[in-house]
Amino acid sequence: MDPFRVWRFWIDMARMGAEAQAVIGMRTLGMAGLWPVSPAETTRMVQEKADAWNEAVHAGTAAMLAAPVAAAEAAMKPYRKRTRANARRLSRRGTQRKA
C-alpha cells in the first residue's frame, strides 16, 4: 500500500471542505442578489446532492471489497468532483459584472 494514500485522502477531504464552504458562500450571496448566479442554481444545488449520493453509495459499495481506504476515496469522489466544479464555476462568475 502507498504510505501517502491516507495522507492524500485527508488533503482531498480538506480541499473538498474548503470548496464546499466557498460554494455555500457564493450561493448564499447569489440568493441575496450580491453574486451573479444562474436562476437555476437553487434547483441545481438540490439535484446534485441526490446525484452525488447515488454515485457515492454505488462507488463506495463496490470499492468496499477492495479496501476501506479505497472505499472512502471512491465514495468521496462524486462529492469532490462537484465541489471542485462548483467552486471554479461560481468563482469565475464573481468576476463578471451583474447585468
C-alpha positions as CSV (number, residue, x, y, z in Angstrom):
1,M,0.0,0.0,0.0
2,D,1.2,3.5,-0.8
3,P,2.2,5.1,2.5
4,F,0.9,8.5,1.4
5,R,-2.5,7.3,0.2
6,V,-4.3,8.1,3.5
7,W,-2.5,11.5,3.7
8,R,-3.6,12.4,0.2
9,F,-7.1,11.3,1.1
10,W,-7.2,13.7,4.1
11,I,-5.8,16.5,1.9
12,D,-8.6,15.9,-0.6
13,M,-11.1,15.9,2.2
14,A,-9.8,19.3,3.4
15,R,-9.9,20.7,-0.1
16,M,-13.4,19.5,-0.5
17,G,-14.4,21.2,2.8
18,A,-12.8,24.5,1.7
19,E,-14.5,24.3,-1.7
20,A,-17.9,23.4,-0.1
21,Q,-17.6,26.5,2.1
22,A,-16.7,28.7,-0.9
23,V,-19.7,27.3,-2.8
24,I,-22.1,27.8,0.2
25,G,-20.8,31.4,0.5
26,M,-21.2,32.2,-3.2
27,R,-24.6,30.6,-3.4
28,T,-25.8,32.5,-0.3
29,L,-24.5,35.8,-1.8
30,G,-26.3,34.8,-5.0
31,M,-29.6,34.2,-3.3
32,A,-29.2,37.7,-1.7
33,G,-28.5,39.2,-5.1
34,L,-24.9,40.1,-4.3
35,W,-23.2,37.5,-6.5
36,P,-24.1,36.6,-10.1
37,V,-25.6,33.1,-10.2
38,S,-27.9,31.4,-12.7
39,P,-31.6,31.3,-11.9
40,A,-31.4,27.5,-11.9
41,E,-28.7,27.5,-9.1
42,T,-31.2,26.6,-6.4
43,T,-32.6,23.6,-8.3
44,R,-29.1,22.6,-9.2
45,M,-27.8,22.6,-5.6
46,V,-30.6,20.2,-4.5
47,Q,-30.4,17.9,-7.5
48,E,-26.6,17.5,-7.4
49,K,-26.7,16.3,-3.8
50,A,-29.1,13.4,-4.8
51,D,-26.9,12.6,-7.8
52,A,-23.7,12.6,-5.7
53,W,-25.3,10.5,-3.0
54,N,-26.4,7.9,-5.6
55,E,-22.9,7.8,-7.1
56,A,-21.2,7.7,-3.7
57,V,-23.3,4.7,-2.5
58,H,-22.6,2.7,-5.6
59,A,-18.9,3.5,-5.8
60,G,-18.4,3.0,-2.0
61,T,-20.2,-0.3,-2.0
62,A,-18.2,-1.6,-5.0
63,A,-14.9,-0.4,-3.5
64,M,-15.6,-1.8,-0.1
65,L,-14.5,-5.2,-1.4
66,A,-11.0,-3.8,-2.2
67,A,-10.1,-1.9,1.0
68,P,-11.5,0.6,3.5
69,V,-9.4,3.5,2.2
70,A,-10.3,2.7,-1.4
71,A,-14.0,2.6,-0.4
72,A,-13.7,6.0,1.3
73,E,-11.9,7.5,-1.7
74,A,-14.5,6.1,-4.1
75,A,-17.4,7.4,-2.0
76,M,-15.9,10.9,-1.7
77,K,-15.1,11.2,-5.5
78,P,-18.6,12.3,-6.7
79,Y,-18.8,15.0,-4.0
80,R,-15.2,16.2,-4.6
81,K,-15.9,16.4,-8.3
82,R,-18.9,18.6,-7.7
83,T,-17.4,20.9,-5.0
84,R,-14.3,21.4,-7.3
85,A,-16.5,22.2,-10.3
86,N,-18.9,24.5,-8.3
87,A,-16.0,26.4,-6.7
88,R,-14.4,27.0,-10.1
89,R,-17.7,27.9,-11.9
90,L,-19.0,30.2,-9.2
91,S,-15.7,32.0,-8.6
92,R,-15.4,32.8,-12.3
93,R,-18.9,34.3,-12.2
94,G,-17.9,36.6,-9.4
95,T,-15.5,38.5,-11.7
96,Q,-18.4,39.3,-14.1
97,R,-20.4,42.5,-13.7
98,K,-24.0,41.9,-12.8
99,A,-26.4,42.9,-15.6
